[in-house]
């Protein structure tokens, strides 16, 4: 993988780490694409299109867990204390009572928004790469803290010739631990330039960059040669089951098919990591339960039928151009909302 240590895109990503190989650069067909996590986001691949899920980039269930823990704490401690100390708060020290109520209201609102966002986020927000139309279709979900009515899904359509890629890096320190996460970002540029008009997060929350390198190579190979020159990977299982959800954050001990697939791809380095993390089962199991709740509440790709109709329409348009000898496909960028 050829990378750059200086961003060639304007404006630069604030979390920029490195640019990946240019879309039209030479493709190394001998580059190994053998990362165990390469297929964890694969929804579908055939001669026509490749669809990449983005579910692994979201810690689903965390918002629900925060909401449940807060309301249990508030119901057992905060609200009873307010009732018992009502006289002291609002007669003896009214300003302190007002401050307490304001903080309580703010915390309740924040916990509610965390849980609500977790439950309203669609089960998947995939990105589809279509070889026939030479376009990518991005299923995006936007949420605004200012107005709930702005929480909606939006489908963006870009020409493949506009797409480049970069790695973003986010690091944080708690004083005792140092956390690093990497993200594969699709950079959408104006035609014939490096001026950025949009950035699409394709895969994030990765500790290392190897899988991100290979995913970009996998996509480039598919768009150039089709499925004949890419590894034969199994698409991920997309159902929502209680047992698989419960062990979602501990797939190495899951009795489901997802667990068996995960264990079959484990490498020697995974075993010490598992040994260090399995002791936090008291966190992973409640989080898995909240994952199940969030996924059951989540809409199953709102506007799926409109998504499919739009993609089929694009394919028919390209076929019509081919049959009528029209070779030029206009360069266009579109976006439309699904409410």
DOPALUM-705938 format. One line per field, with one value per residue (C-alpha): residue in one letter; chain; y, z, x. Coordinates in steps of 0.02 Angstrom, whole numbers. Example, Ala and Ser with C-alpha at 12.3 -4.5 7.8 and 13.67 -1.06 7.14 Angstrom:
// DOPALUM-705938
residuo = [A, S]
cadena = [A, A]
y = [-225, -53]
z = [390, 357]
x = [615, 684]
This chain:
// DOPALUM-705938
residuo = [X, X, X, X, X, X, X, X, X, X, X, X, X, X, X, X, X, X, X, X, X, X, X, X, X, X, X, X, X, X, X, X, X, X, X, X, X, X, X, X, X, X, X, X, X, X, X, X, X, X, X, X, X, X, X, X, X, X, X, X, X, X, X, X, X, X, X, X, X, X, X, X, X, X, X, X, X, X, X, X, X, X, X, X, X, X, X, X, X, X, X, X, X, X, X, X, X, X, X, X, X, X, X, X, X, X, X, X, X, X, X, X, X, X, X, X, X, X, X, X, X, X, X, X, X, X, X, X, X, X, X, X, X, X, X, X, X, X, X, X, X, X, X, X, X, X, X, X, X, X, X, X, X, X, X, X, X, X, X, X, X, X, X, X, X, X, X, X, X, X, X, X, X, X, X, X, X, X, X, X, X, X, X, X, X, X, X, X, X, X, X, X, X, X, X, X, X, X, X, X, X, X, X, X, X, X, X, X, X, X, X, X, X, X, X, X, X, X, X, X, X, X, X, X, X, X, X, X, X, X, X, X, X, X, X, X, X, X, X, X, X, X, X, X, X, X, X, X, X, X, X, X, X, X, X, X, X, X, X, X, X, X, X, X, X, X, X, X, X, X, X, X, X, X, X, X, X, X, X, X, X, X, X, X, X, X, X, X, X, X, X, X, X, X, X, X, X, X, X, X, X, X, X, X, X, X, X, X, X, X, X, X, X, X, X, X, X, X, X, X, X, X, X, X, X, X, X, X, X, X, X, X, X, X, X, X, X, X, X]
cadena = [A, A, A, A, A, A, A, A, A, A, A, A, A, A, A, A, A, A, A, A, A, A, A, A, A, A, A, A, A, A, A, A, A, A, A, A, A, A, A, A, A, A, A, A, A, A, A, A, A, A, A, A, A, A, A, A, A, A, A, A, A, A, A, A, A, A, A, A, A, A, A, A, A, A, A, A, A, A, A, A, A, A, A, A, A, A, A, A, A, A, A, A, A, A, A, A, A, A, A, A, A, A, A, A, A, A, A, A, A, A, A, A, A, A, A, A, A, A, A, A, A, A, A, A, A, A, A, A, A, A, A, A, A, A, A, A, A, A, A, A, A, A, A, A, A, A, A, A, A, A, A, A, A, A, A, A, A, A, A, A, A, A, A, A, A, A, A, A, A, A, A, A, A, A, A, A, A, A, A, A, A, A, A, A, A, A, A, A, A, A, A, A, A, A, A, A, A, A, A, A, A, A, A, A, A, A, A, A, A, A, A, A, A, A, A, A, A, A, A, A, A, A, A, A, A, A, A, A, A, A, A, A, A, A, A, A, A, A, A, A, A, A, A, A, A, A, A, A, A, A, A, A, A, A, A, A, A, A, A, A, A, A, A, A, A, A, A, A, A, A, A, A, A, A, A, A, A, A, A, A, A, A, A, A, A, A, A, A, A, A, A, A, A, A, A, A, A, A, A, A, A, A, A, A, A, A, A, A, A, A, A, A, A, A, A, A, A, A, A, A, A, A, A, A, A, A, A, A, A, A, A, A, A, A, A, A, A, A, A]
y = [0, 166, 305, 489, 579, 745, 771, 815, 865, 1038, 1071, 950, 830, 889, 707, 667, 529, 481, 477, 309, 258, 364, 287, 277, 226, 55, -89, -220, -384, -476, -376, -498, -463, -583, -479, -580, -427, -389, -474, -413, -269, -358, -351, -410, -429, -485, -432, -277, -200, -211, -156, -117, -106, 22, -63, -110, 74, 111, 50, 9, -10, 113, 250, 132, 73, 252, 294, 141, 167, 352, 327, 186, 300, 449, 348, 270, 420, 588, 609, 540, 657, 805, 759, 731, 891, 998, 1120, 1142, 1165, 1289, 1379, 1386, 1394, 1426, 1462, 1294, 1210, 1296, 1242, 1062, 1054, 1130, 1002, 861, 918, 934, 761, 684, 767, 711, 530, 529, 594, 463, 323, 398, 416, 237, 175, 286, 254, 133, -44, -13, 138, 52, 117, 35, 35, 2, -50, -28, 151, 195, 277, 255, 265, 321, 289, 425, 463, 639, 693, 869, 913, 1073, 995, 815, 840, 856, 675, 591, 479, 550, 456, 532, 484, 520, 471, 344, 461, 585, 463, 454, 389, 438, 374, 478, 448, 492, 469, 506, 480, 452, 468, 279, 218, 282, 245, 255, 227, 236, 270, 244, 400, 417, 588, 659, 787, 904, 828, 847, 926, 888, 1010, 915, 930, 790, 658, 489, 381, 203, 107, 166, 113, 8, -7, -40, 17, -148, -192, -15, -26, -191, -132, 14, -105, -226, -88, -26, -202, -231, -70, -106, -293, -353, -502, -607, -521, -507, -640, -743, -680, -728, -590, -551, -618, -474, -541, -482, -630, -623, -742, -668, -493, -545, -602, -462, -390, -562, -658, -773, -868, -849, -1015, -945, -956, -782, -847, -998, -889, -771, -913, -989, -826, -797, -773, -802, -616, -623, -742, -626, -485, -599, -649, -466, -416, -566, -513, -365, -483, -389, -241, -336, -439, -291, -194, -342, -343, -156, -188, -307, -178, -41, -150, -211, -31, 32, 54, -74, 45, 178, 205, 39, 25, 199, 156, 0, 89, 225, 102, -3, 156, 204, 32, 43, 216, 151, 2, 121, 225, 69, 3, 172, 201, 344, 333, 493, 481, 655, 689, 725, 731, 703, 688, 658, 635, 491, 541]
z = [0, -57, 65, 79, 233, 174, 135, -46, -9, 27, 156, 261, 379, 559, 610, 455, 474, 295, 117, 35, -142, -274, -353, -527, -470, -519, -427, -353, -384, -278, -122, 6, 60, 207, 358, 469, 486, 300, 281, 442, 347, 183, 145, -36, -187, -365, -543, -524, -354, -189, -31, 129, 296, 426, 580, 653, 664, 790, 970, 964, 1131, 1225, 1219, 1283, 1423, 1475, 1475, 1579, 1705, 1724, 1750, 1876, 1972, 1959, 2014, 2163, 2222, 2134, 2131, 2308, 2375, 2289, 2368, 2541, 2540, 2454, 2600, 2615, 2429, 2391, 2556, 2642, 2484, 2333, 2215, 2256, 2225, 2057, 2012, 2065, 1961, 1810, 1819, 1843, 1694, 1585, 1634, 1601, 1430, 1384, 1437, 1341, 1182, 1196, 1209, 1076, 950, 983, 946, 795, 703, 560, 580, 440, 341, 199, 55, -115, -254, -423, -570, -701, -657, -596, -445, -258, -156, 24, 148, 277, 440, 510, 684, 751, 935, 892, 818, 820, 652, 572, 618, 450, 323, 167, 14, -71, -246, -311, -465, -431, -524, -380, -243, -153, 21, 177, 354, 503, 677, 845, 1007, 1188, 1356, 1524, 1622, 1643, 1468, 1293, 1164, 976, 842, 653, 521, 333, 255, 75, 10, -121, -232, -370, -540, -592, -428, -247, -180, -55, -65, 58, 169, 205, 351, 284, 428, 598, 775, 714, 828, 681, 500, 410, 381, 321, 194, 130, 122, 8, -102, -106, -165, -299, -365, -373, -467, -589, -619, -535, -417, -520, -444, -262, -125, -110, 56, 146, 174, 355, 439, 448, 563, 742, 861, 1051, 1081, 946, 1013, 1192, 1140, 1012, 1109, 1152, 987, 1034, 1154, 1058, 1022, 862, 681, 698, 843, 745, 598, 714, 799, 631, 584, 749, 747, 886, 931, 967, 1114, 1235, 1189, 1229, 1394, 1444, 1391, 1442, 1625, 1581, 1540, 1670, 1550, 1384, 1427, 1481, 1331, 1220, 1293, 1259, 1083, 1057, 1121, 1010, 855, 883, 903, 755, 586, 459, 334, 318, 136, 79, -65, -127, -111, -219, -347, -368, -393, -517, -611, -623, -694, -825, -875, -906, -1005, -1111, -1151, -1201, -1315, -1401, -1421, -1298, -1216, -1115, -940, -863, -706, -570, -383, -305, -135, -84, 80, 145, 285]
x = [0, 72, 35, 74, 138, 69, -114, -150, -330, -400, -464, -363, -451, -418, -390, -286, -156, -109, -172, -200, -156, -240, -394, -316, -142, -73, -155, -41, -133, -5, -45, -119, -297, -302, -353, -471, -583, -593, -762, -845, -929, -967, -1153, -1150, -1037, -1073, -1033, -1139, -1103, -1010, -1099, -1003, -1091, -1041, -1114, -945, -898, -1036, -1037, -1221, -1310, -1200, -1331, -1466, -1350, -1311, -1496, -1545, -1405, -1447, -1633, -1604, -1485, -1603, -1755, -1665, -1563, -1578, -1768, -1796, -1662, -1747, -1914, -1841, -1738, -1870, -1883, -1694, -1672, -1811, -1841, -1672, -1565, -1678, -1532, -1455, -1623, -1638, -1461, -1498, -1657, -1570, -1429, -1554, -1656, -1500, -1437, -1608, -1617, -1441, -1472, -1636, -1552, -1413, -1541, -1655, -1514, -1460, -1636, -1673, -1510, -1550, -1485, -1363, -1302, -1208, -1105, -1132, -1002, -1084, -973, -1110, -1154, -977, -1057, -1060, -1221, -1203, -1343, -1314, -1402, -1397, -1450, -1462, -1466, -1559, -1715, -1777, -1864, -1691, -1652, -1666, -1583, -1504, -1443, -1293, -1237, -1062, -963, -826, -706, -726, -676, -509, -465, -370, -342, -397, -326, -400, -303, -343, -262, -347, -185, -174, -215, -182, -317, -291, -423, -406, -539, -550, -624, -685, -638, -756, -669, -723, -690, -508, -452, -410, -538, -646, -835, -877, -801, -882, -829, -823, -746, -687, -644, -497, -346, -228, -230, -197, -380, -415, -273, -339, -520, -472, -370, -517, -635, -514, -488, -675, -711, -569, -587, -746, -757, -635, -482, -537, -541, -699, -767, -927, -1054, -1091, -1247, -1372, -1508, -1536, -1540, -1544, -1398, -1287, -1325, -1288, -1114, -1091, -943, -873, -891, -746, -860, -1023, -1111, -1187, -1130, -1053, -949, -890, -840, -746, -651, -603, -514, -424, -235, -109, -109, -295, -276, -183, -304, -451, -371, -357, -533, -638, -628, -739, -884, -987, -982, -991, -1146, -1257, -1192, -1239, -1414, -1429, -1364, -1509, -1634, -1563, -1560, -1738, -1799, -1697, -1783, -1723, -1646, -1782, -1827, -1752, -1876, -1835, -1649, -1676, -1785, -1655, -1512, -1613, -1658, -1474, -1431, -1569, -1509, -1333, -1400, -1504, -1349, -1251, -1390, -1407, -1221, -1209, -1038, -1032, -1103, -1119, -1020, -1146, -1166, -1337, -1413, -1592, -1680, -1783, -1901]
